[in-house]
Amino acid sequence: MFKTRITEMFGIEYPIIAGPMAGISHAEVVSAVSNAGGLGIIVATTFPTPKDLQEEIKKTRSMTDKPFGVNITMLPSFRSVSYEEYITAAVEAGVGIIETSGRSPEPYIKLLKDAGVKTMHRATRTRDIKTAERAGVDAVTILGTEAAGHPGQEEVGSLVRIPAAVDAVKVPVIAGGGIADARGFVAALALGAEGILMGTRFMASKESPTHQNIKKWLTELTEADTILIQKSIKNASRVVRTPHTEKVLEAENRGASLEELRPLISGERGREAYETGDFSRASITVGQAVGLIHDIPSIKEIIDNIIAEARPIMQRLQRMGVGG
């Protein structure tokens, strides 16, 4: 029922992709998504070296015989390893799907195409996915401002972002931001997307390595419990509103420099919180879809429920005269 160019391109059963989550998208989560019919994605830069990435790829392959991908987020970094080294490591390990984000993938497209890799690029602006299409990617992902992580500076919602992206490019579009259930899945398809990207929903799953205290906390939040920080350094991030993240925002509003902000927004704080369950000193990245999450099921249950509940939604629309 849900065959799209995305399912055909990546060889997956359902057009559901797990948003790459640093510190969370390890083999257990990635393989569970792929085994359930979606596409799991490893975050390359979670791992200190390309060799560590290859070990995680090997582990994931031992847990699933289904397709999965690797994300390369090309943002400014203080690490000594280049992005090309991570890409090369993934290709050498036999990964057939690479997602890029952060900046144009153009410098690496030939390398990926020569290796027979399918490519997708994730961005937050229409002009950026057009650039990626010109560079030669096979698919693009557009994020609305509702999304977790880095949803861009412009604060345009998915209801506008998705059809604008579909109108702008010929390659298939994957939609992210504000999607956590069958209603969002069907809505994204209705807007012209051929797949969806979900992160926050998978963060609150049994397989997620996030501490149980944080998972439980997420189920108690509402759609109004997130804020955007880091806009002042042009790296907007949607996080849970807490005294800590309000402190970050206050610092930005008074003109704090990157040097002042860096200790407060360190990714190491988030990783510690995921492990210990103490989120009082960390920025916990979630999307506004957190307000739709009220339980902690398995990843297979999440995907199965989306597909099962999508069918009656579509049947209801048909009874209303939509689609004849």
Contacts in CASP RR format, 6 or more apart in sequence:
PFRMAT RR
TARGET T0000
AUTHOR 0000-0000-0000
METHOD contacts of the structure
MODEL  1
MFKTRITEMFGIEYPIIAGPMAGISHAEVVSAVSNAGGLGIIVATTFPTP
KDLQEEIKKTRSMTDKPFGVNITMLPSFRSVSYEEYITAAVEAGVGIIET
SGRSPEPYIKLLKDAGVKTMHRATRTRDIKTAERAGVDAVTILGTEAAGH
PGQEEVGSLVRIPAAVDAVKVPVIAGGGIADARGFVAALALGAEGILMGT
RFMASKESPTHQNIKKWLTELTEADTILIQKSIKNASRVVRTPHTEKVLE
AENRGASLEELRPLISGERGREAYETGDFSRASITVGQAVGLIHDIPSIK
EIIDNIIAEARPIMQRLQRMGVGG
1 311 0 8 1.000
2 14 0 8 1.000
2 15 0 8 1.000
2 189 0 8 1.000
2 307 0 8 1.000
2 310 0 8 1.000
4 15 0 8 1.000
4 172 0 8 1.000
4 189 0 8 1.000
4 194 0 8 1.000
4 195 0 8 1.000
5 139 0 8 1.000
5 172 0 8 1.000
5 194 0 8 1.000
6 12 0 8 1.000
6 15 0 8 1.000
6 17 0 8 1.000
6 139 0 8 1.000
6 172 0 8 1.000
6 174 0 8 1.000
6 194 0 8 1.000
6 195 0 8 1.000
7 13 0 8 1.000
7 14 0 8 1.000
7 15 0 8 1.000
9 118 0 8 1.000
9 138 0 8 1.000
9 139 0 8 1.000
9 172 0 8 1.000
10 39 0 8 1.000
10 67 0 8 1.000
10 97 0 8 1.000
10 118 0 8 1.000
11 67 0 8 1.000
12 34 0 8 1.000
12 37 0 8 1.000
12 38 0 8 1.000
12 39 0 8 1.000
12 66 0 8 1.000
12 67 0 8 1.000
13 37 0 8 1.000
13 38 0 8 1.000
14 37 0 8 1.000
14 38 0 8 1.000
14 303 0 8 1.000
14 306 0 8 1.000
14 307 0 8 1.000
15 38 0 8 1.000
15 174 0 8 1.000
15 189 0 8 1.000
15 194 0 8 1.000
15 195 0 8 1.000
15 196 0 8 1.000
16 33 0 8 1.000
16 37 0 8 1.000
16 38 0 8 1.000
16 39 0 8 1.000
16 185 0 8 1.000
16 195 0 8 1.000
16 196 0 8 1.000
16 198 0 8 1.000
16 303 0 8 1.000
16 306 0 8 1.000
17 33 0 8 1.000
17 38 0 8 1.000
17 39 0 8 1.000
17 40 0 8 1.000
17 41 0 8 1.000
17 141 0 8 1.000
17 174 0 8 1.000
17 195 0 8 1.000
17 196 0 8 1.000
17 197 0 8 1.000
17 198 0 8 1.000
18 25 0 8 1.000
18 29 0 8 1.000
18 30 0 8 1.000
18 33 0 8 1.000
18 38 0 8 1.000
18 39 0 8 1.000
18 40 0 8 1.000
18 41 0 8 1.000
18 197 0 8 1.000
18 198 0 8 1.000
18 199 0 8 1.000
18 202 0 8 1.000
19 25 0 8 1.000
19 40 0 8 1.000
19 41 0 8 1.000
19 71 0 8 1.000
19 197 0 8 1.000
19 198 0 8 1.000
19 199 0 8 1.000
19 202 0 8 1.000
20 41 0 8 1.000
20 42 0 8 1.000
20 43 0 8 1.000
20 71 0 8 1.000
20 73 0 8 1.000
20 99 0 8 1.000
21 29 0 8 1.000
21 43 0 8 1.000
21 199 0 8 1.000
21 202 0 8 1.000
21 203 0 8 1.000
21 285 0 8 1.000
22 43 0 8 1.000
22 45 0 8 1.000
22 46 0 8 1.000
22 267 0 8 1.000
23 43 0 8 1.000
23 46 0 8 1.000
23 209 0 8 1.000
23 271 0 8 1.000
23 274 0 8 1.000
24 202 0 8 1.000
24 203 0 8 1.000
24 208 0 8 1.000
24 209 0 8 1.000
24 210 0 8 1.000
24 274 0 8 1.000
25 40 0 8 1.000
25 41 0 8 1.000
25 42 0 8 1.000
25 43 0 8 1.000
25 46 0 8 1.000
25 71 0 8 1.000
26 42 0 8 1.000
26 46 0 8 1.000
26 56 0 8 1.000
26 209 0 8 1.000
27 42 0 8 1.000
27 56 0 8 1.000
27 59 0 8 1.000
27 60 0 8 1.000
27 62 0 8 1.000
27 63 0 8 1.000
28 63 0 8 1.000
28 207 0 8 1.000
28 209 0 8 1.000
29 40 0 8 1.000
29 202 0 8 1.000
29 205 0 8 1.000
29 207 0 8 1.000
29 208 0 8 1.000
29 209 0 8 1.000
29 299 0 8 1.000
30 40 0 8 1.000
30 41 0 8 1.000
30 42 0 8 1.000
30 60 0 8 1.000
30 64 0 8 1.000
30 68 0 8 1.000
30 69 0 8 1.000
31 40 0 8 1.000
31 60 0 8 1.000
31 63 0 8 1.000
31 64 0 8 1.000
31 66 0 8 1.000
31 68 0 8 1.000
32 205 0 8 1.000
32 207 0 8 1.000
32 298 0 8 1.000
32 299 0 8 1.000
32 300 0 8 1.000
33 39 0 8 1.000
33 40 0 8 1.000
33 68 0 8 1.000
33 202 0 8 1.000
33 299 0 8 1.000
33 303 0 8 1.000
34 40 0 8 1.000
34 64 0 8 1.000
34 66 0 8 1.000
34 67 0 8 1.000
34 68 0 8 1.000
35 63 0 8 1.000
35 64 0 8 1.000
35 66 0 8 1.000
35 300 0 8 1.000
36 299 0 8 1.000
36 300 0 8 1.000
36 302 0 8 1.000
36 303 0 8 1.000
36 304 0 8 1.000
37 66 0 8 1.000
37 303 0 8 1.000
38 66 0 8 1.000
38 303 0 8 1.000
39 67 0 8 1.000
39 68 0 8 1.000
39 69 0 8 1.000
39 97 0 8 1.000
40 68 0 8 1.000
40 69 0 8 1.000
41 68 0 8 1.000
41 69 0 8 1.000
41 70 0 8 1.000
41 71 0 8 1.000
41 97 0 8 1.000
41 99 0 8 1.000
42 53 0 8 1.000
42 56 0 8 1.000
42 57 0 8 1.000
42 60 0 8 1.000
42 68 0 8 1.000
42 69 0 8 1.000
42 70 0 8 1.000
42 71 0 8 1.000
43 70 0 8 1.000
43 71 0 8 1.000
43 73 0 8 1.000
44 53 0 8 1.000
44 70 0 8 1.000
44 71 0 8 1.000
44 72 0 8 1.000
44 73 0 8 1.000
44 86 0 8 1.000
44 87 0 8 1.000
44 89 0 8 1.000
44 90 0 8 1.000
45 72 0 8 1.000
45 73 0 8 1.000
45 77 0 8 1.000
45 79 0 8 1.000
45 86 0 8 1.000
47 53 0 8 1.000
47 55 0 8 1.000
47 56 0 8 1.000
48 79 0 8 1.000
48 81 0 8 1.000
49 81 0 8 1.000
50 81 0 8 1.000
50 85 0 8 1.000
50 86 0 8 1.000
50 88 0 8 1.000
50 89 0 8 1.000
51 89 0 8 1.000
53 70 0 8 1.000
53 86 0 8 1.000
53 89 0 8 1.000
53 90 0 8 1.000
53 93 0 8 1.000
54 89 0 8 1.000
54 90 0 8 1.000
54 92 0 8 1.000
54 93 0 8 1.000
57 70 0 8 1.000
57 90 0 8 1.000
57 93 0 8 1.000
57 94 0 8 1.000
57 95 0 8 1.000
58 93 0 8 1.000
60 68 0 8 1.000
67 96 0 8 1.000
67 97 0 8 1.000
68 95 0 8 1.000
68 97 0 8 1.000
69 90 0 8 1.000
69 95 0 8 1.000
69 96 0 8 1.000
69 97 0 8 1.000
69 98 0 8 1.000
69 99 0 8 1.000
70 86 0 8 1.000
70 90 0 8 1.000
70 95 0 8 1.000
70 97 0 8 1.000
70 98 0 8 1.000
70 99 0 8 1.000
71 98 0 8 1.000
71 99 0 8 1.000
71 100 0 8 1.000
71 101 0 8 1.000
71 122 0 8 1.000
72 83 0 8 1.000
72 86 0 8 1.000
72 87 0 8 1.000
72 90 0 8 1.000
72 98 0 8 1.000
72 99 0 8 1.000
72 100 0 8 1.000
72 101 0 8 1.000
72 108 0 8 1.000
73 100 0 8 1.000
73 101 0 8 1.000
73 102 0 8 1.000
74 83 0 8 1.000
74 100 0 8 1.000
74 101 0 8 1.000
74 102 0 8 1.000
74 103 0 8 1.000
74 105 0 8 1.000
75 102 0 8 1.000
75 103 0 8 1.000
75 235 0 8 1.000
83 108 0 8 1.000
84 107 0 8 1.000
84 108 0 8 1.000
84 111 0 8 1.000
87 98 0 8 1.000
87 108 0 8 1.000
87 111 0 8 1.000
87 112 0 8 1.000
88 111 0 8 1.000
90 98 0 8 1.000
91 98 0 8 1.000
91 111 0 8 1.000
91 112 0 8 1.000
91 115 0 8 1.000
91 117 0 8 1.000
95 117 0 8 1.000
96 115 0 8 1.000
96 116 0 8 1.000
96 117 0 8 1.000
96 118 0 8 1.000
97 117 0 8 1.000
97 118 0 8 1.000
97 119 0 8 1.000
97 120 0 8 1.000
98 112 0 8 1.000
98 117 0 8 1.000
98 118 0 8 1.000
98 119 0 8 1.000
98 120 0 8 1.000
99 119 0 8 1.000
99 120 0 8 1.000
99 121 0 8 1.000
99 122 0 8 1.000
99 141 0 8 1.000
100 108 0 8 1.000
100 119 0 8 1.000
100 120 0 8 1.000
100 121 0 8 1.000
100 122 0 8 1.000
100 132 0 8 1.000
100 137 0 8 1.000
101 121 0 8 1.000
101 122 0 8 1.000
101 123 0 8 1.000
102 122 0 8 1.000
102 123 0 8 1.000
102 150 0 8 1.000
104 128 0 8 1.000
104 131 0 8 1.000
104 132 0 8 1.000
104 135 0 8 1.000
105 112 0 8 1.000
105 119 0 8 1.000
105 121 0 8 1.000
105 132 0 8 1.000
105 135 0 8 1.000
105 137 0 8 1.000
106 131 0 8 1.000
106 135 0 8 1.000
109 119 0 8 1.000
109 135 0 8 1.000
109 136 0 8 1.000
109 137 0 8 1.000
112 119 0 8 1.000
113 119 0 8 1.000
113 136 0 8 1.000
118 138 0 8 1.000
118 139 0 8 1.000
119 136 0 8 1.000
119 137 0 8 1.000
119 138 0 8 1.000
119 139 0 8 1.000
120 137 0 8 1.000
120 138 0 8 1.000
120 139 0 8 1.000
120 140 0 8 1.000
120 141 0 8 1.000
120 174 0 8 1.000
121 128 0 8 1.000
121 129 0 8 1.000
121 132 0 8 1.000
121 135 0 8 1.000
121 137 0 8 1.000
121 139 0 8 1.000
121 140 0 8 1.000
121 141 0 8 1.000
122 140 0 8 1.000
122 141 0 8 1.000
122 142 0 8 1.000
122 143 0 8 1.000
122 174 0 8 1.000
122 197 0 8 1.000
123 129 0 8 1.000
123 132 0 8 1.000
123 140 0 8 1.000
123 141 0 8 1.000
123 142 0 8 1.000
123 143 0 8 1.000
124 142 0 8 1.000
124 143 0 8 1.000
124 144 0 8 1.000
124 145 0 8 1.000
124 147 0 8 1.000
124 150 0 8 1.000
124 151 0 8 1.000
124 152 0 8 1.000
124 153 0 8 1.000
124 154 0 8 1.000
124 161 0 8 1.000
125 152 0 8 1.000
125 154 0 8 1.000
126 142 0 8 1.000
126 161 0 8 1.000
126 164 0 8 1.000
126 165 0 8 1.000
126 168 0 8 1.000
129 140 0 8 1.000
129 141 0 8 1.000
129 142 0 8 1.000
129 165 0 8 1.000
129 168 0 8 1.000
129 169 0 8 1.000
129 173 0 8 1.000
130 168 0 8 1.000
130 169 0 8 1.000
132 140 0 8 1.000
133 140 0 8 1.000
133 169 0 8 1.000
133 170 0 8 1.000
133 171 0 8 1.000
137 171 0 8 1.000
138 171 0 8 1.000
138 172 0 8 1.000
139 171 0 8 1.000
139 172 0 8 1.000
139 173 0 8 1.000
139 174 0 8 1.000
139 194 0 8 1.000
140 165 0 8 1.000
140 169 0 8 1.000
140 171 0 8 1.000
140 172 0 8 1.000
140 173 0 8 1.000
140 174 0 8 1.000
141 173 0 8 1.000
141 174 0 8 1.000
141 175 0 8 1.000
141 176 0 8 1.000
141 197 0 8 1.000
142 161 0 8 1.000
142 162 0 8 1.000
142 164 0 8 1.000
142 165 0 8 1.000
142 173 0 8 1.000
142 174 0 8 1.000
142 175 0 8 1.000
142 176 0 8 1.000
143 151 0 8 1.000
143 152 0 8 1.000
143 158 0 8 1.000
143 161 0 8 1.000
143 176 0 8 1.000
143 177 0 8 1.000
143 197 0 8 1.000
144 151 0 8 1.000
144 156 0 8 1.000
144 157 0 8 1.000
144 158 0 8 1.000
144 161 0 8 1.000
144 162 0 8 1.000
144 176 0 8 1.000
144 177 0 8 1.000
144 178 0 8 1.000
145 151 0 8 1.000
145 152 0 8 1.000
145 154 0 8 1.000
145 155 0 8 1.000
145 156 0 8 1.000
145 157 0 8 1.000
145 158 0 8 1.000
145 161 0 8 1.000
145 177 0 8 1.000
145 228 0 8 1.000
145 238 0 8 1.000
146 157 0 8 1.000
146 158 0 8 1.000
146 177 0 8 1.000
146 178 0 8 1.000
146 238 0 8 1.000
146 287 0 8 1.000
146 288 0 8 1.000
146 289 0 8 1.000
147 158 0 8 1.000
147 176 0 8 1.000
147 177 0 8 1.000
147 178 0 8 1.000
147 238 0 8 1.000
147 287 0 8 1.000
148 177 0 8 1.000
148 199 0 8 1.000
148 200 0 8 1.000
148 203 0 8 1.000
148 238 0 8 1.000
148 285 0 8 1.000
148 286 0 8 1.000
148 287 0 8 1.000
149 237 0 8 1.000
149 238 0 8 1.000
149 239 0 8 1.000
149 285 0 8 1.000
149 287 0 8 1.000
150 235 0 8 1.000
150 236 0 8 1.000
150 237 0 8 1.000
151 177 0 8 1.000
151 228 0 8 1.000
151 236 0 8 1.000
151 238 0 8 1.000
152 236 0 8 1.000
153 231 0 8 1.000
153 234 0 8 1.000
153 236 0 8 1.000
155 228 0 8 1.000
157 177 0 8 1.000
158 175 0 8 1.000
158 176 0 8 1.000
158 177 0 8 1.000
158 178 0 8 1.000
158 179 0 8 1.000
158 188 0 8 1.000
158 191 0 8 1.000
159 191 0 8 1.000
161 175 0 8 1.000
162 173 0 8 1.000
162 175 0 8 1.000
162 188 0 8 1.000
162 191 0 8 1.000
162 192 0 8 1.000
162 193 0 8 1.000
163 191 0 8 1.000
163 192 0 8 1.000
165 173 0 8 1.000
165 175 0 8 1.000
165 193 0 8 1.000
166 173 0 8 1.000
166 191 0 8 1.000
166 192 0 8 1.000
166 193 0 8 1.000
172 194 0 8 1.000
172 195 0 8 1.000
173 192 0 8 1.000
173 193 0 8 1.000
173 194 0 8 1.000
173 195 0 8 1.000
174 193 0 8 1.000
174 194 0 8 1.000
174 195 0 8 1.000
174 196 0 8 1.000
174 197 0 8 1.000
175 188 0 8 1.000
175 191 0 8 1.000
175 193 0 8 1.000
175 195 0 8 1.000
175 196 0 8 1.000
175 197 0 8 1.000
176 188 0 8 1.000
176 196 0 8 1.000
176 197 0 8 1.000
176 198 0 8 1.000
177 197 0 8 1.000
177 287 0 8 1.000
177 288 0 8 1.000
177 289 0 8 1.000
178 184 0 8 1.000
178 287 0 8 1.000
178 288 0 8 1.000
178 289 0 8 1.000
178 292 0 8 1.000
179 185 0 8 1.000
179 187 0 8 1.000
179 188 0 8 1.000
179 196 0 8 1.000
179 197 0 8 1.000
179 198 0 8 1.000
179 201 0 8 1.000
179 289 0 8 1.000
180 198 0 8 1.000
180 200 0 8 1.000
180 201 0 8 1.000
180 289 0 8 1.000
180 290 0 8 1.000
180 291 0 8 1.000
180 292 0 8 1.000
180 293 0 8 1.000
181 201 0 8 1.000
181 292 0 8 1.000
181 305 0 8 1.000
181 306 0 8 1.000
181 309 0 8 1.000
182 305 0 8 1.000
182 306 0 8 1.000
182 307 0 8 1.000
182 308 0 8 1.000
182 309 0 8 1.000
182 310 0 8 1.000
182 313 0 8 1.000
183 309 0 8 1.000
183 313 0 8 1.000
184 196 0 8 1.000
185 196 0 8 1.000
185 306 0 8 1.000
185 310 0 8 1.000
186 310 0 8 1.000
186 313 0 8 1.000
186 314 0 8 1.000
188 195 0 8 1.000
188 196 0 8 1.000
189 195 0 8 1.000
189 196 0 8 1.000
198 289 0 8 1.000
200 218 0 8 1.000
200 286 0 8 1.000
200 287 0 8 1.000
200 289 0 8 1.000
200 290 0 8 1.000
200 293 0 8 1.000
201 289 0 8 1.000
201 292 0 8 1.000
201 293 0 8 1.000
201 302 0 8 1.000
202 208 0 8 1.000
202 299 0 8 1.000
202 302 0 8 1.000
203 210 0 8 1.000
203 215 0 8 1.000
203 218 0 8 1.000
203 286 0 8 1.000
204 210 0 8 1.000
204 215 0 8 1.000
204 218 0 8 1.000
204 219 0 8 1.000
204 290 0 8 1.000
204 293 0 8 1.000
204 295 0 8 1.000
204 296 0 8 1.000
205 296 0 8 1.000
205 297 0 8 1.000
205 298 0 8 1.000
205 299 0 8 1.000
205 302 0 8 1.000
206 296 0 8 1.000
206 297 0 8 1.000
206 298 0 8 1.000
206 299 0 8 1.000
207 298 0 8 1.000
207 299 0 8 1.000
208 215 0 8 1.000
209 274 0 8 1.000
210 274 0 8 1.000
211 273 0 8 1.000
211 274 0 8 1.000
211 275 0 8 1.000
211 276 0 8 1.000
211 277 0 8 1.000
212 277 0 8 1.000
213 277 0 8 1.000
213 278 0 8 1.000
213 279 0 8 1.000
214 273 0 8 1.000
214 274 0 8 1.000
214 277 0 8 1.000
214 279 0 8 1.000
214 284 0 8 1.000
215 296 0 8 1.000
216 296 0 8 1.000
217 279 0 8 1.000
218 286 0 8 1.000
218 290 0 8 1.000
218 293 0 8 1.000
219 293 0 8 1.000
219 294 0 8 1.000
219 295 0 8 1.000
219 296 0 8 1.000
221 240 0 8 1.000
221 286 0 8 1.000
221 290 0 8 1.000
221 291 0 8 1.000
221 293 0 8 1.000
222 290 0 8 1.000
222 291 0 8 1.000
223 288 0 8 1.000
223 289 0 8 1.000
223 290 0 8 1.000
223 291 0 8 1.000
223 292 0 8 1.000
225 240 0 8 1.000
225 241 0 8 1.000
225 290 0 8 1.000
225 291 0 8 1.000
226 238 0 8 1.000
226 239 0 8 1.000
226 240 0 8 1.000
226 241 0 8 1.000
226 286 0 8 1.000
226 287 0 8 1.000
226 288 0 8 1.000
226 290 0 8 1.000
227 238 0 8 1.000
227 239 0 8 1.000
227 241 0 8 1.000
227 245 0 8 1.000
227 246 0 8 1.000
227 249 0 8 1.000
228 236 0 8 1.000
228 237 0 8 1.000
228 238 0 8 1.000
228 239 0 8 1.000
229 236 0 8 1.000
229 237 0 8 1.000
229 239 0 8 1.000
229 245 0 8 1.000
229 248 0 8 1.000
229 249 0 8 1.000
229 252 0 8 1.000
229 265 0 8 1.000
229 283 0 8 1.000
230 236 0 8 1.000
230 237 0 8 1.000
230 248 0 8 1.000
230 252 0 8 1.000
230 261 0 8 1.000
230 265 0 8 1.000
231 252 0 8 1.000
232 252 0 8 1.000
232 255 0 8 1.000
232 256 0 8 1.000
232 261 0 8 1.000
233 252 0 8 1.000
233 258 0 8 1.000
233 261 0 8 1.000
237 265 0 8 1.000
237 283 0 8 1.000
237 285 0 8 1.000
238 285 0 8 1.000
238 286 0 8 1.000
238 287 0 8 1.000
238 288 0 8 1.000
239 245 0 8 1.000
239 283 0 8 1.000
239 284 0 8 1.000
239 285 0 8 1.000
239 286 0 8 1.000
240 279 0 8 1.000
240 283 0 8 1.000
240 284 0 8 1.000
240 286 0 8 1.000
240 290 0 8 1.000
242 279 0 8 1.000
242 280 0 8 1.000
242 284 0 8 1.000
243 280 0 8 1.000
244 264 0 8 1.000
244 279 0 8 1.000
244 280 0 8 1.000
244 281 0 8 1.000
244 282 0 8 1.000
244 283 0 8 1.000
245 283 0 8 1.000
247 264 0 8 1.000
248 261 0 8 1.000
248 264 0 8 1.000
248 265 0 8 1.000
248 283 0 8 1.000
251 260 0 8 1.000
251 261 0 8 1.000
251 264 0 8 1.000
252 261 0 8 1.000
264 283 0 8 1.000
265 283 0 8 1.000
267 282 0 8 1.000
267 283 0 8 1.000
269 281 0 8 1.000
269 282 0 8 1.000
269 283 0 8 1.000
270 279 0 8 1.000
270 282 0 8 1.000
270 283 0 8 1.000
270 284 0 8 1.000
272 278 0 8 1.000
272 282 0 8 1.000
273 279 0 8 1.000
273 281 0 8 1.000
273 282 0 8 1.000
273 284 0 8 1.000
297 305 0 8 1.000
317 323 0 8 1.000
318 324 0 8 1.000
END
